[in-house]
Amino acid sequence: MSKKLETFLILFADFITINLAGFFYFYFRVESGMFVLLTEPALILFMIAVFLYWLLIFTFVGMYRRWFASSRFDEMTTLFKATFVGIFILFFLILYDDAIHNVVSTSRFLILIYWLLLLSFVGAGRIILRSIQRRLLIKGIGRKNALIVGYNKKAFDMHNTIDTYKGLGLDVIAFLAVNEENVGKNHNNIKVVDTVHNIKSVIEKRNISEIILALEKHEGDIMLEVVAACDSNSVSIKIIPDLYEIISGQARTSQLYGAPLISISSQLMPEWEKKIKRLMDIVISILILVFSLPIMIVTAVGIKIESKGPIFYRQERSGLNGKVFKMIKFRSMRSDAEKLSGPVWSTKDDPRITKIGKFIRKVRIDEIPQMINVLSGAMSLVGPRPERPFFVEKLSEEIPFYKRRLKVRPGVTGWAQVKHKYDENVEDVKEKLRYDLFYIENMSLSNDFKILLRTVFVVLFGQGHFN
């Protein structure tokens, strides 16, 4: 079953079951005549509003993202948490509305009945859909070809697990060896067809959808090679982590029938989430530009009075897929700041920063013009900070994975900016890269909201860094 079809079926099942729960509650609350009503709501409007509300809640908690090998119990647990939070919000909205209109009502607790109806209907719908999906997979419909990279005990154990649980919908059709000497060998009639260095051609020839890395601890460079080779293919990558990584908490794992796995997503964000993210960028950037116009005028005058040079500072940065664009900021340094030194990173107490520049950097006013970059589509509100092409090439030679940051649109703020300090050396960049990669592998609208809220906190208390 394709990802689009699976998402459509889940959305359709939720549409039916949420509306069924709404209909039964509406009949019980309104049509039964058991309760006094101040006004009688229209059924159609009620059901549309309720469905859109739950669609937003379910999207926010990630209930429409594809779950690899998730159990129905895990899905029901997430549904319970999502509906509990949603009902909690509704209850206090109703309570607030009653307080504003000076209404005393004892029937607001009936919303708990609606919660039980919603949980029962939506839960039943999803269980039925997942059960049908599992049966189809077991019968061979919608199965996917899998490739295991590595030829060792970890690889054998993983193959045995996948082969035992047909409901996973995976067929391991080949192994790839790290060492040439293992090519041609086989485990349970599954052959080692090639070395990992030819993984790209193997993926294309054998229509691979899932790759599982079963590598030894000293083979980390192979992992980087595989991920780099698969960046242009729509394959999902899973890594069997080292036991130390699990115990030390360095790896956040999911479970495949007891076997821990780390996922590396090939599709960083579903298409519909990308569209909502872009819409959010446009709306918020317009609002910021409109409401901050007086502040921008005062800032522009202050910059012009204090020092010679342009009001705005335009600098080339590497954007999505390495495309170069000019990032716009209020100038906070002397106009000849890099005349003698060439491209260098700014530091926290950089002597090249002007007095006005020091203030506007502290309160992040210098970042406001970047909303123009956001509007043009060169940047997003949330994403890895764009770096200059000179440093991108330099850092890519020193730091594996650095160019993976270019797979997403750069942001005005990001997880690295709210968690780390100034980039003063390569070690700082490496530390920030960890945060950037975490964001990229966990991109979602809910994470963007969290980062935006965290950014407000950072700006208010003067922490973090945007360079």
TINU-608586 format. One record per atom (N, C-alpha, C): residue in three letters; x, y, z. Coordinates in steps of 0.1 Angstrom, whole numbers, plus 5000, padded with zeros to 4 digits. Layout:
N
ALAXYZ;...
This chain:
467
MET500849885000;MET500050005000;MET500950125000;SER500650224990;SER501450344990;SER501150435002;LYS502150525004;LYS502050615016;LYS500850705014;LYS500550755001;LYS499450844999;LYS498150775001;LEU498050654996;LEU496750574998;LEU496550545013;GLU497550505020;GLU497450475034;GLU496950605042;THR497550715039;THR497150845045;THR495750875042;PHE495350865029;PHE493950895025;PHE492950805032;LEU493250675033;LEU492350585040;LEU492150615055;ILE493250655061;ILE493250685076;ILE492450815077;LEU492650915069;LEU491851035069;LEU490351015067;PHE490050925057;PHE488650895054;PHE488050815066;ALA488750725072;ALA488250655084;ALA487950745095;ASP488950835097;ASP488750935108;ASP487551035105;PHE487351065092;PHE486251155089;PHE484951085092;ILE484850965088;ILE483550885091;ILE483350875106;THR484350825113;THR484150795128;THR484050915136;ILE484751025133;ILE484651155141;ILE483251205139;ASN482751205127;ASN481351255124;ASN480251165130;LEU480551035131;LEU479550945137;LEU479550975152;ALA480650995158;ALA480751025173;ALA479951155175;GLY480251255166;GLY479551385167;GLY478051375165;PHE477651295156;PHE476151275153;PHE475451215165;PHE476051105171;PHE475451045182;PHE475351135195;TYR476451215197;TYR476551305208;TYR475451415206;PHE475351465193;PHE474451575190;PHE473051525193;TYR472751405189;TYR471351345191;TYR471051335206;PHE472051285213;PHE471951265228;PHE471751405235;ARG472551505231;ARG472651625238;ARG471451725234;VAL471151725220;VAL470151815215;VAL468851755212;GLU468751645205;GLU467551595200;GLU466751505210;SER467451455220;SER466751365230;SER465751445239;GLY465951575240;GLY465051645249;GLY465351635264;MET466451565267;MET466751545281;MET467451665288;PHE467851755280;PHE468651865285;PHE468052005280;VAL468152105289;VAL467752235285;VAL468752305276;LEU468352365265;LEU469252435256;LEU468952575255;LEU469952665256;LEU469752805254;LEU469552835239;THR470452775231;THR470352785216;THR470552645210;GLU469952615199;GLU470152485192;GLU471052505181;PRO472252435182;PRO473252455171;PRO472852375158;ALA473352425147;ALA473052355134;ALA473952225133;LEU473352115130;LEU474151985130;LEU475251995120;ILE475052035108;ILE476152035098;ILE477352125102;LEU477052245106;LEU478152335111;LEU478852275123;PHE478152215132;PHE478752155144;PHE479652045140;MET479251955130;MET480051845126;MET481351885118;ILE481151985110;ILE482352045102;ILE483352095112;ALA482852185121;ALA483852245131;ALA484552145139;VAL483752045144;VAL484351935152;VAL485451855144;PHE485051825132;PHE486051745124;PHE487351815122;LEU487251945118;LEU488352025116;LEU489252045128;TYR488552055140;TYR489252065152;TYR490151945155;TRP489451825153;TRP490251695156;TRP491251675146;LEU491051715133;LEU492051705123;LEU493251775127;LEU493051895132;LEU494251985137;LEU494951915148;ILE494251865158;ILE494851795170;ILE495651675165;PHE494951585157;PHE495651465153;PHE496851495144;THR496751595136;THR497951635128;THR499151685137;PHE498751755147;PHE499751815156;PHE500551705163;VAL499851595167;VAL500551495175;VAL501151385166;GLY501051405152;GLY501651315143;GLY500851185140;MET499551185141;MET498751065139;MET498551035124;TYR499051125115;TYR498951095101;TYR500251075094;ARG501251055103;ARG502651025098;ARG502750875097;ARG503450815088;ARG503550675087;ARG504350615098;TRP503750515104;TRP504450445116;TRP504950315111;PHE506250295112;PHE506850165108;PHE506750065119;ALA506049955116;ALA505849845125;ALA505249875138;SER504449975138;SER503750015151;SER502649925154;SER502549895167;SER501449805171;SER500149885172;ARG499049815172;ARG497749875173;ARG497649935187;PHE498249875197;PHE498249925211;PHE498950065211;ASP500050075205;ASP500750205204;ASP499950315198;GLU499250275187;GLU498350375181;GLU497250415189;MET496650315197;MET495550355206;MET495950435217;THR497250415222;THR497750495233;THR497950635228;THR498450655216;THR498550795211;THR497250855209;LEU496250785204;LEU494850835202;LEU494250875216;PHE494450795226;PHE493950825239;PHE494550965244;LYS495850975243;LYS496551105247;LYS496051225239;ALA495951205226;ALA495551315217;ALA494051365221;THR493151265222;THR491751305225;THR491651355239;PHE492451305248;PHE492351355262;PHE492751505262;VAL493851535256;VAL494351675255;VAL493251765248;GLY492751715237;GLY491751785229;GLY490451815237;ILE489951715244;ILE488751735253;ILE489051825264;PHE490251825270;PHE490651915280;PHE490552055276;ILE491052075263;ILE491052215258;ILE489652255255;LEU488752165250;LEU487352205247;LEU486652235260;PHE486952155271;PHE486252175283;PHE486452315289;PHE487752365288;PHE488052495294;PHE487652605284;LEU487552575272;LEU486952675262;LEU485452695266;ILE484752585268;ILE483352595272;ILE483152665285;LEU484052635295;LEU484052695308;LEU484252845307;TYR485252885299;TYR485553025296;TYR484353095290;ASP483753035280;ASP482553095273;ASP481453115283;ASP481153015291;ASP480053025301;ASP480353145311;ALA481653155315;ALA482053265324;ALA481853405318;ILE482153415305;ILE482053545298;ILE480553585297;HIS479753485294;HIS478253515292;HIS477453495305;ASN478153475316;ASN477553465329;ASN476453355329;VAL476853235323;VAL475853125323;VAL476353015332;VAL475352965340;VAL475652855350;VAL475152735343;SER475952635341;SER475552515334;SER476152395341;THR475352295344;THR475852165350;THR476152065339;SER475652095327;SER475751985316;SER477051995308;ARG477952085312;ARG479252085305;ARG480051955307;PHE479751885318;PHE480551765320;PHE480051655310;LEU479051675303;LEU478551585293;LEU479651565282;ILE480551655281;ILE481651645271;ILE482451515274;LEU482451465286;LEU483151335289;LEU482451225281;ILE481151235280;ILE480451125272;ILE480851135258;TYR480951255253;TYR481451275239;TYR482851215237;TRP483751235247;TRP485051185247;TRP485051035245;LEU484150965253;LEU484050815252;LEU483550775239;LEU482550845233;LEU482050815220;LEU483150835210;LEU483850945210;LEU484950975201;LEU486050865201;LEU486450835213;LEU487550735215;LEU487150605210;SER485850565213;SER485350435208;SER485250425193;PHE484650525187;PHE484450525172;PHE485750535165;VAL486550635168;VAL487850655161;VAL488750535163;GLY488850485176;GLY489650375179;GLY489250245171;ALA487950225171;ALA487450105163;ALA487750125148;GLY487550245143;GLY487850265129;GLY489250235125;ARG490150285134;ARG491650265131;ARG492050115133;ILE491450055143;ILE491849905145;ILE491349825133;ILE490149855128;ILE489649775117;ILE490449805104;LEU490849925102;LEU491649965091;LEU493049895091;ARG493649905103;ARG495049845105;ARG494949685104;SER493849625108;SER493649485108;SER493549435093;ILE492749515085;ILE492649485071;ILE493949505064;GLN494649605067;GLN495949635061;GLN496949525064;ARG496949475077;ARG497849365081;ARG497549235073;ARG496249205072;ARG495849085065;ARG496249085050;LEU496149205044;LEU496549225030;LEU498049195029;LEU498849255038;LEU500249235038;LEU500649085039;ILE499949025048;ILE500248875050;ILE499948795038;LYS498948835031;LYS498548775018;LYS499448815006;GLY500348905009;GLY501248944998;GLY500849074990;ILE499849144995;ILE499349264988;ILE499949384995;GLY500749464987;GLY501349584992;GLY502649564999;ARG503249454998;ARG504549425004;ARG505649504998;LYS506749525005;LYS507949605000;LYS509149525001;ASN510049554991;ASN511349484991;ASN512349555001;ALA513049475008;ALA514049535018;ALA515449475015;LEU516349565019;LEU517749525017;LEU518449545030;ILE519249445034;ILE520049455047;ILE521549475043;VAL522049585049;VAL523449615046;VAL524249565058;GLY525149465055;GLY525949405066;GLY525749255065;TYR526749175069;TYR526649035068;TYR527248975081;ASN526448985092;ASN526948945105;ASN525748895114;LYS525948875127;LYS524948815135;LYS523748915136;LYS524049045137;LYS522949145138;LYS522049135125;ALA522749125114;ALA521949115101;ALA521148985101;PHE521748875105;PHE520948755105;PHE519748755114;ASP519948805126;ASP518848815136;ASP517748905131;MET518049015124;MET517049105119;MET516349045107;HIS517048965099;HIS516348895088;HIS515348795094;ASN515848725104;ASN514948615110;ASN513648685116;THR513848805122;THR512648865128;THR511648915117;ILE512148975106;ILE511349015095;ILE510648895088;ASP511448795087;ASP510848675080;ASP509748605088;THR509948615102;THR508948555111;THR507648635111;TYR507748765111;TYR506548855112;TYR506148905099;LYS505248835092;LYS504848865078;LYS504048995078;GLY503449025089;GLY502549145090;GLY503349275089;LEU504649275089;LEU505449395087;LEU505449435072;GLY505149345064;GLY504949375049;GLY506349395042;LEU507349335048;LEU508749345042;LEU509249215037;ASP509849215026;ASP510549095020;ASP512049125018;VAL512849065026;VAL514349085025;VAL514749005012;ILE515249075002;ILE515549004990;ILE517049004987;ALA517849074996;ALA519249064994;ALA520049125006;PHE521249075007;PHE522249135016;PHE523249215008;LEU523849325014;LEU525049385008;LEU526149375018;ALA527249335014;ALA528449315022;ALA529349435023;VAL529949455035;VAL530949555037;VAL532249515030;ASN532549385032;ASN533849325027;ASN533549245015;GLU534449255005;GLU534249184992;GLU534249034994;GLU534948985004;GLU535048835006;GLU533648775009;ASN532648855013;ASN531348795017;ASN530348795005;VAL530748854994;VAL529848854982;VAL529648714977;GLY528448674974;GLY528148534969;GLY527648444980;LYS527948474993;LYS527448395004;LYS525948415006;ASN525248325014;ASN523848345016;ASN523448305030;HIS522348365035;HIS521748325048;HIS520348305046;ASN519848175049;ASN518448135047;ASN518048165033;ASN518848125023;ASN518548145009;ASN518548285004;ILE518948385012;ILE519048525008;ILE520548555005;LYS520848594993;LYS522148604988;LYS522748744991;VAL524148744993;VAL524848874993;VAL525148904979;VAL524449004973;VAL524549024959;VAL525649124955;ASP526149204964;ASP527149304960;ASP527749364973;THR528649454971;THR529249534982;THR528449664984;VAL528549724996;VAL527849844999;VAL528149954990;HIS529349954984;HIS529750064975;HIS528950074962;ASN528149964959;ASN527349974947;ASN525849974951;ILE525550024963;ILE524150024968;ILE523150094959;LYS523650204953;LYS522750284944;LYS522150204933;SER522950124926;SER522550044915;SER521649924919;VAL521949874931;VAL521149764937;VAL519749814940;ILE519649934946;ILE518349984949;ILE517450004937;GLU518050054926;GLU517350074914;GLU516949944907;LYS517849854906;LYS517649724899;LYS516549634906;ARG516649644920;ARG515749544927;ARG514549614934;ASN514349744930;ASN513149814935;ASN513049814950;ILE514149854957;ILE514249854971;ILE513449974977;SER512649944988;SER511950054995;SER512450075009;GLU513049965015;GLU513549975029;GLU514949925030;ILE515750005036;ILE517149955039;ILE517449955054;ILE517949845058;ILE518349825072;ILE519849805074;LEU520449895081;LEU521849895083;LEU522249815096;ALA522949705093;ALA523349615104;ALA524849615104;LEU525449725109;LEU526849755108;LEU527549735122;GLU528749705122;GLU529549695134;GLU529949835138;LYS530349855151;LYS530649985157;LYS531750055149;HIS532749985144;HIS533850055137;HIS533550085122;GLU532250055118;GLU531950085104;GLU531050205102;GLY531250305110;GLY530350425110;GLY530550505096;ASP531750495090;ASP531950565078;ASP531050505066;ILE530750375068;ILE529850305058;ILE528450365059;MET528050385071;MET526650445073;MET526550575066;LEU527550665067;LEU527550795060;LEU527450775045;GLU528250675040;GLU528250655026;GLU526850605021;VAL526150525029;VAL524850475025;VAL523850585025;VAL523850665036;VAL522850775037;VAL523050875025;ALA524350905022;ALA524650995011;ALA524150934998;ALA524350804996;ALA523950744983;ALA522450734982;CYS521650734993;CYS520250714992;CYS519450844993;ASP520150964994;ASP519551094995;ASP518551114984;SER518951074972;SER518151104960;SER517050994957;ASN517050884965;ASN516050784963;ASN515050784974;SER513750744970;SER512650744980;SER512650614988;VAL513750594996;VAL513850475004;VAL513850515019;SER513450425027;SER513450455041;SER514650375047;ILE515450435056;ILE516650375062;ILE516450355076;LYS516750235081;LYS516650195095;LYS518050155099;ILE518450195111;ILE519750155116;ILE519650065129;ILE520249955129;ILE520349875142;ILE521449935150;PRO521050005162;PRO522050075169;PRO522949985178;ASP524050035181;ASP524949975190;ASP524349975204;LEU524549865212;LEU523949855226;LEU524449975234;TYR525650025233;TYR526050135241;TYR525250265238;GLU524850285225;GLU524050405222;GLU522750395228;ILE522150275230;ILE520850265236;ILE520950285251;ILE521950225257;ILE522050235272;ILE522350385276;SER523250445268;SER523650585271;SER522650695268;GLY521650645261;GLY520550745257;GLY520950825244;GLN522050785237;GLN522450865226;GLN521550835214;ALA520850725214;ALA519950685203;ALA518550675208;ARG517650735201;ARG516250725204;ARG515650615195;THR515250505200;THR514850395191;THR513350365191;SER512950295180;SER511650235180;SER511850085180;GLN510750015182;GLN510949865184;GLN510349795172;LEU511049685167;LEU510449595157;LEU510449465164;TYR509349425171;TYR509149305178;TYR510349275187;GLY510749375195;GLY511849365204;GLY513149405199;ALA513349425186;ALA514549465180;ALA514649615179;PRO515549685185;PRO515649835184;PRO516049875171;LEU515449985166;LEU515850045153;LEU515850195154;ILE516750265147;ILE516750405145;ILE516350435131;SER515350525129;SER514850565116;SER515550685110;ILE515950675098;ILE516450795090;ILE515450815079;SER514650925080;SER513550945070;SER514050995057;SER513650925046;SER513950975033;SER513151095029;GLN511851095032;GLN510951205030;GLN510951285043;LEU511551405043;LEU511751475056;LEU510351525061;MET509451555052;MET508151605057;MET507151575046;PRO505951525050;PRO504951495039;PRO504551625032;GLU504151605019;GLU503851715010;GLU502851815016;TRP501751755022;TRP500651845027;TRP501151925039;GLU502051875047;GLU502651945058;GLU503552055053;LYS504252025042;LYS505152135035;LYS504252255031;LYS503152225025;LYS502252335021;LYS501752415032;ILE501352345043;ILE500852425055;ILE502052505061;LYS503252445061;LYS504452515066;LYS504652645058;ARG504552625045;ARG504752745036;ARG503752845038;LEU502452805040;LEU501352905042;LEU501652975055;MET502052905065;MET502352965078;MET503553065077;ASP504553035069;ASP505653125067;ASP505153255061;ILE504253245051;ILE503753365044;ILE502953455053;VAL502053395060;VAL501053465069;VAL501853535080;ILE502753455087;ILE503453515099;ILE504453625094;SER505153595083;SER506153695079;SER505453825075;ILE504253825068;ILE503553945065;ILE503154015078;LEU502553945087;LEU502154005100;LEU503354075107;ILE504454005107;ILE505654065114;ILE506154195107;LEU506154185093;LEU506654305086;LEU505654425088;VAL504354395088;VAL503354505090;VAL503454565104;PHE503454485114;PHE503354535128;PHE504754585133;SER505754545127;SER507154595131;SER507554715123;LEU506754765114;LEU507154875105;LEU507654995113;PRO506955045123;PRO507555155131;PRO508955125137;ILE509155005142;ILE510454965148;ILE511454965137;MET511154925125;MET512054915114;MET512455055109;ILE511555145109;ILE511855285105;ILE512855355115;VAL512555335128;VAL513455395139;VAL514855325138;THR514855195136;THR516155125135;THR516955175123;ALA516255195111;ALA516955245099;ALA517555375101;VAL516855465108;VAL517355605111;VAL518555595120;GLY518455515131;GLY519555495140;GLY520855445134;ILE520655345125;ILE521855295118;ILE522555395109;LYS521655475102;LYS522155575093;LYS522855695100;ILE522355725112;ILE522955835120;ILE524355795125;GLU524455665130;GLU525655625138;GLU526855605129;SER526655535117;SER527755505109;SER527455515094;LYS528555535086;LYS528355535072;LYS528155395066;GLY527455395055;GLY527155265049;GLY525655245047;PRO525255135041;PRO523855105038;PRO523155065051;ILE521855075050;ILE520955035062;ILE520954885063;PHE520754825051;PHE520654675051;PHE521954615047;TYR522154495052;TYR523354415049;TYR522854285042;ARG523354275030;ARG522954155021;ARG524154065020;GLN523953945023;GLN525153845022;GLN524653715016;GLU525553665007;GLU525253535000;GLU525253425010;ARG524153345010;ARG524053225018;ARG523553105010;SER523952985014;SER523452865007;SER522152825012;GLY521152805003;GLY519752775006;GLY519452635003;LEU518152605000;LEU517652474997;LEU518452414985;ASN518952294987;ASN519652224977;ASN520952294972;GLY521452384981;GLY522652454978;GLY522452584969;LYS521252614966;LYS520952734958;LYS521352864966;VAL522152944960;VAL522653064967;VAL521653174966;PHE521453244977;PHE520553364977;PHE521153464986;LYS520653584986;LYS521153694994;LYS520253725006;MET520753695018;MET520053715030;MET520053855034;ILE518953915039;ILE518854055042;ILE518754065057;LYS519554155063;LYS519554195077;LYS519754345078;PHE519354395090;PHE519854535093;PHE521354525096;ARG522054625090;ARG523454625092;ARG523854655107;SER524554565113;SER524954585127;SER526454595129;MET527254585118;MET528654605119;MET529154725111;ARG530354755112;ARG530954855103;ARG530854805088;SER530654895079;SER530454855065;SER531754785059;ASP532854805065;ASP534154745060;ASP534554635070;ALA533654565076;ALA533954475087;ALA534854355082;GLU534754315069;GLU535554195065;GLU536554235054;LYS536854365053;LYS537754415042;LYS539054355043;LEU539654345056;LEU540954295057;LEU541054145061;SER539954105068;SER540053965073;SER539453865063;GLY538553905054;GLY537853805046;GLY536753745054;PRO536153635048;PRO535053575055;PRO535453515069;VAL534853565080;VAL535153505093;VAL533853505101;TRP533653415111;TRP532553415119;TRP532553535129;SER531353585132;SER531253685142;SER531253615156;THR531753695166;THR531853645179;THR530853725188;LYS530653675200;LYS529653735209;LYS529953885212;ASP531253915215;ASP531554055217;ASP532454115206;ASP532054085194;ASP532854125182;ASP533054275182;PRO534354325181;PRO534654475182;PRO534154545169;ARG533854465158;ARG533354535146;ARG531854575147;ILE531154525158;ILE529754555159;ILE529554705164;THR528654775158;THR528454915162;THR527554915175;LYS527455035181;LYS526555045193;LYS525155015190;ILE524555075179;ILE523255035175;ILE523154895172;GLY524154845165;GLY524254695161;GLY524154605173;LYS524854645184;LYS524854565196;LYS523454555202;PHE522754665202;PHE521354665207;PHE520454585199;ILE520454615185;ILE519454545177;ILE519754395176;ARG521054355178;ARG521354215179;ARG520754145191;LYS520954225202;LYS520454165215;LYS518954145215;VAL518154235209;VAL516754215209;VAL516254155195;ARG517154115187;ARG516954045174;ARG516154125164;ILE516254265165;ILE515554345155;ILE516354335141;ASP517654305142;ASP518354295129;ASP517854175120;GLU517154085126;GLU516653965119;GLU515253995111;ILE514654105115;ILE513254135109;ILE513254135094;PRO514254205087;PRO514254205073;PRO514254065066;GLN514653965073;GLN514653835068;GLN513253785064;MET512253845070;MET510853815066;MET510653825051;ILE511453915045;ILE511453935030;ILE511953805023;ASN513053755029;ASN513553625024;ASN512553515026;VAL511853515037;VAL510753415039;VAL509653425029;LEU509153555027;LEU508153575017;LEU508553525003;SER509753544999;SER510253514986;SER510453364984;GLY510453284996;GLY510653144995;GLY512053094996;ALA512953184998;ALA514353154999;ALA514653095013;MET513853135023;MET513953085037;MET512553045043;SER512652985054;SER511452955061;SER511553015075;LEU510453015083;LEU510553065097;LEU511452975105;VAL511252845103;VAL512052745111;VAL512852655102;GLY514052635105;GLY514952545097;GLY516452575102;PRO517352495096;PRO518752525099;PRO519152665094;ARG519952735102;ARG520452865097;ARG521252855085;PRO521052945075;PRO521852935062;PRO523252985065;GLU524252905059;GLU525652945060;GLU526152995047;ARG527253075047;ARG527853125035;ARG528453015027;PRO528353015014;PRO528952915005;PRO530352875008;PHE531152985011;PHE532552955015;PHE532752865026;PHE531952885037;PHE531952795049;PHE531352665046;VAL530252655038;VAL529652535034;VAL530652435028;GLU531352485019;GLU532352395012;GLU533452355022;LYS533952455030;LYS535052425039;LYS534552325050;LEU533352345055;LEU532852255066;LEU532552115061;SER532052115048;SER531651985042;SER532851885041;GLU534051945040;GLU535251865039;GLU535651815053;GLU535351885063;GLU535751855077;GLU534651775084;ILE533451795081;ILE532351735089;ILE531451655080;PRO531351525081;PRO530451435074;PRO529051475077;PHE528151465067;PHE526751495069;PHE526351645068;TYR527451735067;TYR527151875068;TYR526151925057;LYS526351875045;LYS525551915034;LYS524051865035;ARG523851775044;ARG522451725046;ARG521551845051;ARG522151945057;ARG521352065061;ARG520752135049;LEU521352115037;LEU520852185025;LEU519652105019;LYS519151995025;LYS518051925020;LYS516751995024;VAL516752095033;VAL515552165037;VAL515852315036;ARG514752385035;ARG514852535033;ARG515352595046;PRO516352675046;PRO516952735058;PRO515952825065;GLY516252845078;GLY515252915086;GLY515753045093;VAL514853125097;VAL515253245105;VAL515653205119;THR514953105124;THR515253035137;THR515252885135;GLY515852815145;GLY515952675144;GLY516252615158;TRP516252485158;TRP516452405171;TRP517952435176;ALA518852445166;ALA520252475170;ALA520352615176;GLN519652715171;GLN519752855176;GLN519152875190;VAL518152795193;VAL517552815206;VAL518252725217;LYS519152635212;LYS519752545221;LYS521252575223;HIS521852645214;HIS523352665214;HIS523752805213;LYS525052835215;LYS525552975215;LYS526153005202;TYR527053115202;TYR527653165190;TYR528553055183;ASP528653055170;ASP529552975162;ASP530953055162;GLU531853005171;GLU533153065171;GLU534252985166;ASN533952855164;ASN534952765159;ASN534252635153;VAL535052545147;VAL534452425141;VAL533752335151;GLU534252335163;GLU533552255173;GLU532152305176;ASP531952435176;ASP530652485178;ASP529752445166;VAL530252455154;VAL529452415142;VAL529052265143;LYS530052185148;LYS529752035149;LYS528552015159;GLU528652095170;GLU527652075180;GLU526252125175;LYS526252235168;LYS524952285162;LYS524452185151;LEU525352125144;LEU524952025134;LEU524151915140;ARG524551875151;ARG523751765158;ARG522251805160;TYR522051935164;TYR520751985166;TYR520051995153;ASP520752045143;ASP520152065129;ASP519651925124;LEU520551825125;LEU520151695120;LEU519051635127;PHE518951665140;PHE517851615148;PHE516551675143;TYR516651805140;TYR515451875135;TYR515051825122;ILE515951805113;ILE515751755099;ILE515051615100;GLU515551525108;GLU515051395109;GLU513651385116;ASN513351495123;ASN512051495131;ASN511151615127;MET511351655114;MET510551775109;MET509051745110;SER508351845116;SER506851835117;SER506351975121;LEU505051995118;LEU504452125122;LEU504552145137;SER504252035144;SER504352045159;SER505652095164;ASN506752035158;ASN508052075162;ASN508352225158;ASP507852265147;ASP508052405143;ASP507352495153;PHE506152465157;PHE505452545167;PHE506252555180;LYS506852435184;LYS507652435197;LYS508852525195;ILE509452525184;ILE510652605182;ILE510352755181;LEU509252785175;LEU508752925175;LEU508452975189;LEU507852895197;LEU507552935211;LEU508852955219;ARG509752855216;ARG511052865223;ARG511852985219;THR511653025206;THR512353145201;THR511953265208;VAL510553275210;VAL510053395218;VAL510653405232;PHE510753285238;PHE511453285251;PHE512853325251;VAL513553275240;VAL515053315239;VAL515153465236;VAL514353515228;VAL514453665225;VAL514153745238;LEU513153705245;LEU512753775257;LEU513853775268;PHE514553665269;PHE515653645279;PHE517053655274;GLY517153695261;GLY518453725255;GLY519453605255;GLN518853485252;GLN519753365250;GLN519753325236;GLY520553225232;GLY520653175219;GLY521353265209;HIS521353225197;HIS522153305187;HIS521653285173;PHE521553395165;PHE521153385151;PHE522153455143;ASN522953385135;ASN524053455128;ASN523853455113;
